[in-house]
């Protein structure tokens, strides 16, 4: 990825496009996808549309019983237990997937948490960085041989405009000197973007390309850790919990950019890019409002991405990917 590539391509789709619009007329028969969080919110819409187009979809789920209930009528989907915040669980899920399939065409990292109270997991890691980044990082590394076997796989990572809140806090990534739920979220979303940048650099020789994206502002289960009062104060919902923000997308629209990343021919031979509104995003200047769109330069910086990759390998003990 170069700075000149991080600019819109003139996609025929837009912020108003839906998941169904993206895959209209597409036949994905014979393809296998893994969709984390594929049983609620954007993930559920992603799973529904992929299976409707003929793909087989494996859904790793922290709540497998809930996932099976949500996907009961979604033919072509299957659920396996996995908790992104528990790396032993992630490795177990990866091994289970490897026992059942011999290739992965699409790996879509949709699951995530946002603005949670302070939680310590594993060896005292900050919870949002662990669930949003370390968990997906470990899963991808363990599944990488299956991605390479596809001969043209794509990895799609849900980041967020929240990445504009902060880059990686190299001096204190686990907030040991004081916790801030929104900075922790912002750092995790920057990590999602940087992960895609370096994964693409390592994987392109095997035909594995990676993308990060902002799905848009959507009210889903992602806000479950926030009180109604907090959401009202941010101008998201009214006192009844009804969405009032004019720039919010529906879940059907929110799933569209991820599916565009997964399937668009405009992205053939490209990768390491940050996407929004079903197109490549522009680079945004420091200090511009989050809702103005675009991606901060630090979230697509190759050197920052390589540094985060090394930190993640050392922390998780994940199987390294080499060029």
C-alpha positions as CSV (number, residue, x, y, z in Angstrom):
1,X,0.0,0.0,0.0
2,X,1.2,3.5,-0.8
3,X,-0.2,6.9,0.0
4,X,-1.3,7.4,-3.6
5,X,-3.5,4.2,-3.4
6,X,-5.4,5.4,-0.3
7,X,-8.0,7.4,-2.3
8,X,-11.4,6.7,-3.6
9,X,-11.7,4.5,-6.7
10,X,-15.1,5.6,-8.0
11,X,-17.1,2.7,-6.7
12,X,-20.6,2.3,-8.1
13,X,-21.9,1.9,-4.5
14,X,-22.3,4.4,-1.8
15,X,-23.1,5.0,1.9
16,X,-26.7,4.2,1.1
17,X,-26.0,0.8,-0.5
18,X,-27.1,-2.3,1.3
19,X,-25.5,-5.7,1.8
20,X,-28.0,-7.1,-0.7
21,X,-27.0,-4.4,-3.3
22,X,-23.4,-5.5,-3.1
23,X,-24.0,-9.2,-3.8
24,X,-27.0,-8.8,-6.1
25,X,-26.5,-11.4,-8.9
26,X,-23.3,-12.8,-7.4
27,X,-22.8,-16.6,-7.1
28,X,-20.4,-17.5,-4.3
29,X,-21.0,-21.2,-4.5
30,X,-17.9,-23.2,-3.5
31,X,-16.5,-20.4,-1.3
32,X,-16.0,-20.7,2.4
33,X,-16.1,-17.7,4.8
34,X,-15.3,-17.3,8.5
35,X,-17.3,-14.4,10.0
36,X,-16.6,-13.5,13.7
37,X,-19.7,-12.1,15.3
38,X,-21.7,-13.5,12.5
39,X,-24.8,-14.0,14.5
40,X,-25.7,-10.5,15.6
41,X,-25.8,-6.9,14.2
42,X,-23.6,-6.4,11.1
43,X,-22.2,-9.9,11.4
44,X,-25.6,-11.5,11.1
45,X,-26.5,-9.5,8.0
46,X,-23.1,-10.4,6.6
47,X,-23.7,-14.1,7.2
48,X,-27.2,-14.0,5.8
49,X,-26.2,-12.4,2.5
50,X,-23.1,-14.6,2.0
51,X,-25.1,-17.8,2.5
52,X,-27.9,-16.5,0.3
53,X,-25.2,-16.1,-2.5
54,X,-24.1,-19.7,-2.0
55,X,-21.2,-19.4,0.4
56,X,-20.5,-21.7,3.3
57,X,-20.1,-19.6,6.5
58,X,-18.4,-20.6,9.7
59,X,-19.4,-18.4,12.6
60,X,-17.1,-18.5,15.7
61,X,-19.2,-17.4,18.6
62,X,-18.7,-16.5,22.3
63,X,-22.3,-17.5,22.9
64,X,-22.8,-20.5,20.7
65,X,-26.3,-21.3,21.9
66,X,-27.4,-17.8,21.1
67,X,-25.7,-17.9,17.8
68,X,-27.3,-21.2,16.8
69,X,-30.7,-19.8,17.7
70,X,-30.1,-16.6,15.6
71,X,-28.9,-18.6,12.6
72,X,-31.4,-21.5,12.8
73,X,-33.0,-20.5,9.5
74,X,-29.8,-19.4,7.8
75,X,-28.8,-22.4,5.7
76,X,-25.2,-22.8,4.9
77,X,-24.0,-21.4,8.3
78,X,-22.4,-23.4,11.1
79,X,-21.4,-22.3,14.6
80,X,-18.3,-23.1,16.7
81,X,-17.5,-21.8,20.2
82,X,-14.8,-19.1,20.5
83,X,-14.1,-16.2,22.9
84,X,-11.8,-13.6,21.3
85,X,-10.6,-12.5,24.7
86,X,-9.4,-16.0,25.5
87,X,-6.5,-17.0,23.2
88,X,-6.7,-20.6,24.2
89,X,-10.3,-20.6,23.0
90,X,-9.2,-18.9,19.8
91,X,-6.6,-21.5,19.1
92,X,-9.1,-24.3,19.9
93,X,-11.5,-22.8,17.4
94,X,-8.9,-22.4,14.7
95,X,-7.9,-26.1,15.2
96,X,-11.6,-27.1,14.9
97,X,-12.0,-25.1,11.8
98,X,-8.9,-26.7,10.3
99,X,-10.3,-30.1,11.0
100,X,-13.4,-29.3,9.0
101,X,-12.3,-27.3,6.0
102,X,-9.3,-27.2,3.7
103,X,-9.4,-23.5,2.6
104,X,-10.8,-20.2,3.6
105,X,-11.7,-17.7,0.9
106,X,-13.0,-14.9,3.2
107,X,-12.1,-14.2,6.8
108,X,-14.2,-11.3,8.1
109,X,-13.4,-9.9,11.5
110,X,-16.7,-8.3,12.4
111,X,-17.0,-9.0,16.1
112,X,-15.9,-6.4,18.6
113,X,-16.5,-4.5,21.8
114,X,-16.8,-0.7,22.4
115,X,-16.2,1.6,25.3
116,X,-16.3,-1.1,27.9
117,X,-15.6,-0.7,31.6
118,X,-12.0,-1.5,32.5
119,X,-11.4,-5.2,32.2
120,X,-8.2,-7.2,32.6
121,X,-7.9,-10.5,30.7
122,X,-5.1,-13.0,30.2
123,X,-1.9,-11.7,31.8
124,X,-3.5,-8.4,32.7
125,X,-4.1,-7.2,29.2
126,X,-6.6,-4.4,28.5
127,X,-9.8,-6.0,27.4
128,X,-10.7,-4.0,24.3
129,X,-7.3,-4.3,22.7
130,X,-7.4,-8.1,23.5
131,X,-10.9,-8.8,22.1
132,X,-10.7,-6.5,19.1
133,X,-7.1,-7.0,18.1
134,X,-5.2,-9.8,19.8
135,X,-8.0,-12.2,19.4
136,X,-8.4,-11.6,15.7
137,X,-4.7,-11.4,15.2
138,X,-4.3,-14.9,16.7
139,X,-7.2,-16.4,14.8
140,X,-5.8,-15.1,11.5
141,X,-2.3,-16.3,12.2
142,X,-3.6,-19.8,13.1
143,X,-5.9,-20.0,10.1
144,X,-3.3,-18.5,7.7
145,X,-2.4,-21.8,5.9
146,X,-6.1,-22.2,5.0
147,X,-6.2,-18.6,3.6
148,X,-3.0,-19.3,1.6
149,X,-4.6,-22.5,0.2
150,X,-7.4,-20.5,-1.3
151,X,-5.1,-18.8,-3.8
152,X,-6.9,-15.5,-3.6
153,X,-8.3,-15.0,-0.1
154,X,-9.3,-11.7,1.4
155,X,-9.3,-10.8,5.1
156,X,-11.6,-7.9,6.1
157,X,-11.2,-6.3,9.5
158,X,-13.9,-4.0,10.9
159,X,-12.1,-0.9,12.3
160,X,-14.0,2.3,13.0
161,X,-13.9,6.1,12.7
162,X,-13.1,5.7,16.4
163,X,-9.5,5.1,15.3
164,X,-9.2,8.9,15.1
165,X,-9.2,9.1,18.9
166,X,-5.6,7.9,19.2
167,X,-2.8,6.0,17.6
168,X,-1.1,3.1,19.4
169,X,-0.1,4.1,22.9
170,X,3.3,2.5,22.7
171,X,4.2,3.9,26.2
172,X,1.2,2.2,27.8
173,X,-0.9,0.1,25.5
174,X,-2.7,-1.6,28.3
175,X,-3.6,1.5,30.2
176,X,-1.8,0.6,33.4
177,X,-1.4,4.2,34.4
178,X,-5.1,5.1,34.1
179,X,-8.0,3.8,32.0
180,X,-10.1,5.7,29.5
181,X,-12.8,3.6,27.8
182,X,-12.8,5.7,24.7
183,X,-9.1,6.0,24.2
184,X,-8.9,2.2,24.7
185,X,-11.5,1.8,22.0
186,X,-9.7,4.2,19.7
187,X,-6.4,2.4,20.1
188,X,-8.0,-1.0,19.4
189,X,-9.6,0.3,16.2
190,X,-6.3,1.8,15.1
191,X,-4.8,-1.6,15.8
192,X,-7.4,-3.2,13.5
193,X,-6.4,-1.0,10.7
194,X,-2.6,-1.5,11.2
195,X,-3.1,-5.2,11.4
196,X,-4.7,-5.2,7.9
197,X,-1.8,-3.2,6.6
198,X,0.9,-5.6,7.7
199,X,-1.0,-8.7,7.0
200,X,-1.4,-7.6,3.5
201,X,2.3,-6.9,3.1
202,X,3.1,-10.4,4.4
203,X,0.3,-12.3,2.6
204,X,0.2,-10.8,-0.9
205,X,2.8,-13.4,-2.2
206,X,0.3,-16.1,-1.2
207,X,-2.6,-14.2,-2.7
208,X,-3.9,-13.2,0.7
209,X,-5.0,-9.5,0.6
210,X,-6.3,-7.6,3.6
211,X,-8.5,-4.5,4.2
212,X,-9.8,-2.5,7.1
213,X,-12.9,-0.5,7.1
214,X,-15.3,1.8,8.9
215,X,-18.8,0.4,8.5
216,X,-20.5,3.6,9.4
217,X,-22.5,4.8,12.4
218,X,-25.0,2.1,13.3
219,X,-26.8,1.3,16.5
220,X,-26.3,-2.5,17.2
221,X,-25.3,-4.6,20.1
222,X,-21.9,-2.9,20.0
223,X,-23.4,-0.2,22.3
224,X,-24.5,-2.7,24.9
225,X,-21.9,-1.5,27.5
226,X,-23.2,2.1,27.2
227,X,-26.0,3.4,29.3
228,X,-29.1,5.0,27.6
229,X,-28.1,8.3,29.2
230,X,-24.7,8.1,27.5
231,X,-26.2,7.4,24.1
232,X,-28.7,10.3,24.6
233,X,-26.0,12.7,25.5
234,X,-24.0,11.8,22.3
235,X,-27.1,12.5,20.2
236,X,-27.5,9.0,19.1
237,X,-30.9,8.1,20.4
238,X,-33.9,9.6,22.2
239,X,-35.2,8.7,25.7
240,X,-37.0,5.7,24.2
241,X,-33.8,4.4,22.6
242,X,-34.9,5.3,19.1
243,X,-32.1,6.4,16.7
244,X,-32.3,10.1,16.1
245,X,-28.9,10.8,14.4
246,X,-29.4,11.7,10.7
247,X,-26.2,10.1,9.6
248,X,-26.8,6.7,11.1
249,X,-26.9,3.7,8.8
250,X,-29.2,0.6,9.1
251,X,-27.5,-2.7,9.8
252,X,-28.2,-3.6,6.2
253,X,-26.2,-0.6,5.0
254,X,-23.6,-1.1,7.7
255,X,-22.7,-4.6,6.4
256,X,-22.3,-3.3,2.9
257,X,-18.7,-2.0,3.0
258,X,-17.4,-5.2,4.5
259,X,-19.0,-7.3,1.7
260,X,-17.7,-4.8,-0.9
261,X,-14.2,-5.3,0.6
262,X,-14.7,-9.1,0.4
263,X,-15.9,-9.3,-3.2
264,X,-15.4,-6.2,-5.3
265,X,-13.3,-6.7,-8.4
266,X,-12.2,-3.1,-8.1
267,X,-10.0,-4.3,-5.2
268,X,-8.3,-7.1,-7.2
269,X,-4.5,-6.8,-6.9
270,X,-5.0,-4.2,-4.1
271,X,-4.7,-4.4,-0.4
272,X,-3.7,-2.8,2.9
273,X,-6.3,-0.1,2.4
274,X,-8.8,1.5,4.7
275,X,-12.4,1.6,3.3
276,X,-15.6,3.4,4.1
277,X,-19.0,3.9,2.3
278,X,-18.2,1.1,-0.2
279,X,-15.0,2.8,-1.5
280,X,-11.4,3.4,-0.5
281,X,-11.3,6.2,2.0
282,X,-9.1,9.4,1.7
283,X,-6.5,10.3,4.2
284,X,-7.8,12.7,6.7
285,X,-5.8,15.6,8.2
286,X,-5.0,15.6,12.0
287,X,-7.6,17.3,14.0
288,X,-10.5,17.0,11.5
289,X,-13.7,15.8,13.1
290,X,-14.2,12.1,13.4
291,X,-17.5,12.3,11.5
292,X,-15.9,13.9,8.5
293,X,-14.6,10.5,7.4
294,X,-11.3,9.4,6.1
295,X,-8.4,7.6,7.8
296,X,-5.6,9.1,9.8
297,X,-2.1,8.6,8.4
298,X,-0.9,6.8,11.5
299,X,-3.5,4.1,11.1
300,X,-2.1,3.0,7.7
301,X,1.6,3.7,8.4
302,X,3.6,0.6,7.3
303,X,6.3,1.2,10.0
304,X,3.6,1.4,12.8
305,X,2.0,-1.7,11.3
306,X,5.2,-3.7,11.4
307,X,5.9,-2.5,15.0
308,X,2.4,-3.6,16.1
309,X,2.8,-6.9,14.4
310,X,6.0,-7.6,16.2
311,X,4.4,-6.6,19.5
312,X,1.4,-8.9,18.8
313,X,3.5,-11.9,17.9
314,X,5.5,-11.5,21.1
315,X,2.4,-11.0,23.3
316,X,0.2,-13.8,21.9
317,X,2.8,-16.4,20.8
318,X,0.8,-16.7,17.6
319,X,2.3,-18.7,14.7
320,X,4.4,-16.2,12.7
321,X,3.6,-15.4,9.1
322,X,6.6,-15.0,6.9
323,X,6.9,-13.7,3.4
